[in-house]
């Protein structure tokens, strides 16, 4: 089998001459590509090529290494980093949202204390209950951002 038979990447026929040309210039090359297994499965590989003289003749030594596990690990790491970034974003949004809720809660609470109208006081109590539920959602976001650890405010009290 030749390289074009097992290399599954596009434009293999164009790549091989440039690899060989570079090999004569710099004497070695390392690159990643995909090869085709006998069963038709694509395998990510790292190819190391070195040009040297053996008994006065130019000789090429190629080592092809299966890097499937490394690629899986890289993908797992990339996914973990994306999840971590999402947690940081969620934590930042939750903190900002919690600060807004605190201000809204404070003003509605003051209005509820000042009002003498029973209907308005009932409506404001409903709004305060809704804000408490929103704070619960904020706490869930903060818990997610901290990797599942219950979030506590600076004074040590759980935010709810």
C-alpha positions, 0 to 999 in steps of 0.5 A, a space after each residue: 500500500 502507498 501513502 495515497 492508499 491509506 491517507 484519508 485526508 483530502 488532497 493527499 496527492 498534492 501533499 506528498 510531493 511537498 512533504 518529500 521536497 521539504 524532507 530533502 531540505 530539512 531532513 525531517 518532518 512531523 505531521 498529523 493526518 488520518 489513515 484508513 484501517 483495513 476495516 475502513 475505519 479512519 485513524 488519526 495518526 502522527 507521522 514522523 519522517 527522517 531522511 538519512 544516509 545508509 551505506 551512502 544512499 538516501 534512506 527515509 525512515 517513517 514512523 506512524 503512531 496512532 493518536 486516537 487516545 490523544 485526540 479523545 483526551 484533547 476533545 475531553 479537555 476542550 469540552 471541560 474548558 467549555 463547561 468551565 467557561 460556561 460556569 464562569 459566565 453563569 456565575 457572573 450573570 448570577 452575581 449581577 442578577 442577584 445584585 439587581 434583585 437586592 435593589 428591587 427587593 429593598 424598594 418593594 419592601 419599603 413600599 410595602 411597609 409604607 402603603 396603607 392600602 390592603 390591595 397594594 400591600 397584597 400585590 407587593 407581597 406577591 412580588 416579594 415572593 416572586 423575587 424570593 423564587 428568582 433568588 433561588 434560581 440565582 442560587 442554583 446558577 451560583 451553585 452550578 458556577 462553583 461546581 455544585 458547591 452550595 454558594 454562601 454570601 460574604 457574611 457566610 449566609 446561604 443565598 436563597 
